[in-house]
């Protein structure tokens, strides 16, 4: 986590959700942490999409845009779950910049290879963190949020495979 960390808004909004308030509060912290990562992944993927150069430009340009769209979908699912639990989704740029656990994107990346390496690294961290969130939600007794994270990691794993496939050719 970057300096400053994630400061969640502690106030829960009134809801008839049957999960106990302390459980919802812990889930909100977890959801907002993963939201920060998902939003960072959106922006890292767009950085690659906008700036990729080289012989595989068109293919990678489109792939990076797909990855960004998927990450945006994950962010939306995660944010809406946070609000459904009576919390506030923390998606402000300043909050995300402080809270993301993804590696910082290299400012000078230009080649397809450099962008692939950066996105593979970010995607791998994202899937690892989401997989841990599944276990945390199950331990907290919230199968619905665990299922949401299972859906996210299933698709994020697929994007990781699609990114890595560009670096795995043997001949």
Secondary structure by P-SEA (a helix, b strand, c coil): ccccccccccccccccccccaaaaaaaaaaaaaaaaaaaaaaaaaaaaaacccccaaaaaaaaaaaaaaaaaaaaaaaaaaaaaacccccccaaaaaacccccccccccccaaaaaaaaaaaaaaaaaaaaaaaaaaaaaccaaaaaaaaaaaaaaaaaaaaaaccccccc
